[in-house]
Amino acid sequence: MKNLLYIGNNLSTKKNNTSSIQSLGRLLESEGYQLRYASKYVNKVLRLLDMLLACIRFKRWADIVIIDTYSTQNFYYALFCSQLCRLLRLPYFTSLNGGNLPQRLKNNPRFSGFIFNNAAQNISPSVYLKKEFEAQGYLDMKYISNTIELKNYPVISKNFNSIRLLWVRSFSKIYNPQMAVKVQRKLMDMGYAAELCMIGPDSDGSLKEVKALAKALNVDVEFTGKLSKTEWVEKSKNSNIFINTTNFDNAPVSLIEAMALGLPIVSTNVGGMPFLIENEKEGLLVEKSNVDAMVEAIVKIYKEKTVRDTLITNGRRKAETFAWSVVKQQWNNVLR
């Protein structure tokens, strides 16, 4: 088995959900790979320095460096680390995590070329990103989906005597959490008994704004803060519809988890969503920021048993294709 140095945001704070470096890294270890990680530092300068030092420290030990690559400021971690790997003659893989990476390719074509043209392999967790990269001339792309351990997501029968919405994400402007509160208010104005539970850490100060909006609109929202996977799966038993309000997205694990749990999904139709969810088969897709359209989709699920049964059955079936028992062979093939 090979030795892997995994570069990414290996943070464990109240502001961060579990990242791919933490979930995928643990699963690769379970397959017998030896891993080292960078970095746990919250301070961004220290985090970058730790990542670079790890590349130097483990240059003789590591067979491959895996670099989580994002579309916002963290893009530059990948830029600096990848170029150091080139200098050290360390083969590196990029693991594409940023839903807005296509825009980054257009805005920073030179820096993007430095990273992706010199990677031993570029790995996309979504068909959406793979196609977007190929359209920009990056033809050596490998699709390996995000993954879950299916045994941790039991399907529990739901009752639909009221609307109980679940939202799971970090509170960040790009995920448009305010829309969830507006949806709940609209449902209540239409006479429905509607509850909303929002799970996730506050990553950019948006939580304060969402709470203020909930107070202004006079809606009672349950804010749990960051929960572990086990905790939020347990909490999901009280909900019956999962909503995703994001403005940008790739292939979020939270939606795969929701499908695995048998929650019918209503999501904005952005980024990788139509590649992950076929509209009216595995979920209902609506225009981003369109509160009325999301409310209409929620009511359709609530009122029409045939619709929700179809979404639940097909969603679970789709989630099974993301099981680690399936995905691990793809990783084994590319790493070996």
N, C-alpha and C positions, 0 to 999 in steps of 0.2 A: 504493500500500500504506500502511496505517496505522502510526502510531507507538504502541507498546505499552509501558507501564510495568508490569512484572511484580513483584508483591510476594509474597515467600514466604521459605522457609528455604533460602537459596542457600549452604548450608554445604558445605565439603569437609574433613571431619575424620574421624578414625578411629571416631567414634561415630555417624556418619550414613551411610545408604545414599543412592544417587542419588535426589533428590527430583523432584517433578513440575516444579518451576520450572526445573530443569536439563535434564530430558529434553524436556519440551514446549516450553520456550523455544527450545532449539536447533532443533527441528523447525519451529517457526513462523518462525525466522530463515531456514531453508532455503526457505521459501515466499516470501521477499521482505519480510517485516515487519521494521521497525526496532524493536529492543527495548533497554530499560534495565532493570536489575535492582536489587532491594534485598531481603534484605541478607545479607552474608557474615559479619557479626559473630557470634561465638559467644556472647558475653555478651548476655543477653536484654534488658537495659535499653538497651545500645548498639544492639542489633539493631532494637528498636522505634523509637528515635530516628532511626536511619538510614532506616528505612522512611518515617517521617513527613516527614523532610527531603527524601527523594526525591520525595514527592508535591508538596511545595512547589517544589522545584527544577525539576521537569519539568512543572509545571502548564500551561504554554503549549505545550510540545512534545508532550505525550501526548494522543492521541485517546481512548484507553481505558486504564483501569487494571485489570489482572487481579489478584485477591487470592486466594491459596491460603488456604482456610479449614479449620481443624482443630478437633477436639473437646476437646482438653485445654487446657493453659495458653495455647497458641498461638492459641486462639480470640480472645484479647484483642488480638492483633496485628490481626486482621481488624476487630474492633470499632473500635479507634482509627483505623485507616487509612481505613475506610469512612466514618466520620463526618467526617474531615478532607476526604475527597474530596467529600462533600456540601457542606461549607463552601466549598470551592474550585470548586464546580460542575464537577467532573470525573466523567464517567460511569465507573462501575466494574462489573466482572463478578466474581462470586464463583465460585471453582472448589472444589467441595466435596471434601475429602480425608479427613475424619475419620470412621472407621467408627462412632464413638459419637456422632455429631452428633444423631441423634434424641433421645438422652437430654439433650443440651445444649439442644435446643429446649424440652423439658419443664421443665428445671431453671432456665433463664434465658430465659423467653419475651419479656421486655421487651428485653433486649440483642439477642436473636436478631431480633426485629422491626426494631430499628434497622438491622441489617446487611442482612437479606434483603428487607425490604419496600421498601428504597430502592435496591436494585441495579438497574442497567439490564438485567442478565440474571443469573440464578442457573444455574450449569452443574453438573450431576451426572455423574460418571463411571460411575455404576451405576444400574440400574433400581430397585434397593433403596432408595437414598437419595432418588431422585426420588419414589417412592411414599410414603416416610416423610414427606417435606416436604409433599407434597400433602395427606396426612392431617392435617397441622397447619395447613392453610389457605394454604400457599404454592403457588399454582396456576400461576404463571408460571415453570415449571421446564423447562430444556432438557437433554436427555440427550445427552452426547458422551462416548463410552467412553474409558478409558485406551487407550494405543496402544503398539505396538512396531514396530520396523523388521524385518519378517519375514525379510529376507535374512540377518540376523545370527543366526538360530536354525535351523540345519539339523537335520533329523530323522536321528538315527543309530541304527541297529538295536542293540537291547540283548539280551544273553543273560540268562537267568533261572536260572542254576545256583546262585545264592545270592540272598539279599535284601540289597540295597544301597540304603539310604535316603538321601534328600537333603532337607535342611531349609534354606531360604534366607529370612532375615528379620533384622531387628535384634533383639538380645537385650533384650527388654523384657517386663515382667510381663504386659501385655495380650496378648502373643503366646504365652504359656504354653510357653516352650521346654523346661521340665522334663519336659513330657509326652513329648517325643521320646525322651528318655533312658529313661524308664519303658517306653516301647513297645519299645525295643531290648532292654531287660532281659527283658521278658515273652517276646519272640520267642526269645531265647536259652534261657530256662527251658523253652520248649516244644520245644527241640532244633533250632531253625533256626540256620543260620549267617547272622547278621545284622550288617551294618555300618551305621554312621551317620556321615554327614558334615554338619556344621552350619556354614553360611556366613553371616557377618554381623557387624556391629560391635556393641559393647556400649553400649547407650544409657542404661541406668539401673542398672548394677551387677549385672544378672541373670546375666551370663556367669560370674562368680565362683561364684554359687550353682549354676549348671548343672554347672560343672566339679566342684564339691564333691559333687554328687549322683552324677555319673558315677563318681567315685572310690569313693563309699560303696556303690554298686551293683555295683562291679567290672566296668564296661563300658568298652571302649576306643572313645572317640568322637574323630573328627577335627574339631578346631576350627581353621578357617582364618583367622578374623578377617574383616575387610572385604576383599572382592575387587571388582575392576572387573567390568563386564558381560562383557567378553571373557574374563576369567580364570575367572569362575564358570561360564560356558557351557562352557569347555574342561573344567573340573572335573566338570561334570555328566555327561560321557561315561563316568565310572566308576560312575555310579549307575543304578538301574533303576526306582525308585519315589519319587515326590515326596510328602512329607507336610507338611500345614499344620495346626498345633496351636492356632491362635489362639482367644481368648475373644471378641474383638470384631474385626470386619473390614468392609471395604467392597467394593472390587474390586481386590485387590492385583495389581500388575503381575507380581510373581514367579510367580503361578499362571498367568497368561496366557503368560509366557515358558516355564514348564514344559510347558504344553500344546503350545506351538509346537515344543518340542524332542522331542516324542513320549514324554514321561514320563507314565505313568499316575499319577493323583492320588488321594490319600486326604486329605480335609479335614474339619475340624469344621464342623458345619452351623450357622453363626452369621452374623448380619448379612446381607451381600450374597452369601454363598456360594451359596445355592440359586438366586439370580438369575444367577450367573456359571456355575455348574456344575449341569447336570441330573443328579440321582443315577442311577447305573448307566448313564448315557449318555456323559458326558464326565469322570466321576470318581465316587468313592464318598464319600458324606457320612455322618458319624457324629456322635453327640451330643458336645458339648464336654466336655473333661476325662475322657472315657470311654476309658481305655486299652485295655480288653478289646475294645471295639467297633472301635477303630482297628486293633488287632492282627488281629482277625478279617477286616477288610477287606483288609489287606495280604496275609494268607495266601491270601485268595480270588484276588487278582491274581496272586500268585506261583504258585499251583497251576493256575489255569484260564486256558489260553491264549486261549480264545474271549473271556473277559471282558476281559483286558488288551488284546487286539487291538481290541476294540470301543472301549475307552476311549482308546487311542492314536489311532485313526483319527478318532473324533469330536472328541477334544481338539484335534488339529491343525486340523481343519476349523473349529472354533470360534475358535481363535487367529487364523486367517486373516481373520476378520471384524474383528479389532482392528488390522490392518495400517495403517500411516500412509497408505498409498495410498488407503485407504477413509475413514479418520477425518478426514484433512485437509480434505476437502470440507465436512464438517460445521462445522469451525472457520472455514473461509473464508466460509461462509454466514452464520454468526452475527457474525463480525467485520466483514463488509462491509455 
